[in-house]
Amino acid sequence: MDISSVKKGDVVGCEMRGWKFLAVVEDVVKSRGQQTKLMITPDQKNCTHRHCYATDVKAHYKKMGRKRASRKLDNGETLQAV
């Protein structure tokens, strides 16, 4: 899988040695001449993997922001958060 768009805070689905689990990306380590390594924190307590490579990543879930709600002022005007 292409992990060039993976950033810190994203969630990835990994499969390593028969174990399938979700993990939060803590850091992306890019080295010359080597595969890109992801430093991860698994969501399961019984999983001890702390890094994975592109071949181990099976899914990528991006961290996306939410649309902020607008507030109405006393005079009827609308204020939107930026």
C-alpha positions in Angstrom: 0.0 0.0 0.0 1.1 3.6 -0.7 1.6 5.2 2.7 2.9 8.6 1.4 -0.3 10.3 2.6 -0.2 8.8 6.1 0.3 11.5 8.7 0.6 11.7 12.5 -2.7 11.1 14.2 -4.2 8.9 11.4 -5.5 5.4 12.0 -4.2 2.5 10.0 -5.3 -1.1 9.8 -2.3 -3.5 10.1 -1.8 -7.2 9.6 1.4 -8.6 11.0 2.2 -12.2 11.5 -1.5 -13.1 11.3 -2.7 -10.5 13.7 -5.1 -7.8 12.4 -5.4 -4.7 14.4 -6.0 -0.9 14.3 -3.3 1.5 15.4 -2.8 5.3 15.7 0.2 6.7 13.9 2.6 8.4 16.3 5.4 9.3 13.8 6.4 8.6 10.2 10.1 7.8 9.8 11.5 8.1 6.3 15.1 6.8 5.7 17.1 6.9 2.5 17.3 3.5 0.8 14.9 1.9 3.3 11.2 1.4 3.6 9.2 4.1 5.4 8.5 3.0 8.9 5.4 4.0 10.9 5.7 4.3 14.7 2.3 3.2 16.0 0.3 2.7 19.1 -2.1 -0.3 18.8 -5.7 0.0 20.1 -5.6 -3.5 21.6 -3.8 -4.1 24.9 -2.6 -7.6 24.0 -0.7 -6.3 20.9 3.0 -5.4 21.4 3.9 -4.1 17.9 5.2 -0.5 18.0 6.2 0.0 14.4 5.2 -1.3 11.0 6.1 -1.0 7.3 4.1 -0.3 4.1 3.7 -4.0 3.5 2.0 -4.4 6.8 -0.6 -1.6 6.3 -3.9 -2.8 4.8 -6.2 0.2 5.4 -5.8 3.9 6.1 -8.3 6.1 7.8 -7.6 9.9 7.7 -8.1 12.2 10.5 -10.7 14.7 9.4 -12.0 17.8 11.0 -15.7 18.4 11.7 -17.8 21.3 10.4 -18.2 23.9 13.1 -21.7 25.0 14.1 -22.6 28.6 13.6 -23.9 30.8 16.4 -26.6 33.5 16.2 -26.0 36.8 17.8 -28.7 38.8 19.7 -29.3 41.1 16.8 -30.0 38.2 14.4 -26.7 38.1 12.7 -24.9 34.8 12.3 -21.3 34.3 13.5 -19.3 31.4 11.9 -16.2 30.0 13.5 -13.2 30.1 11.3 
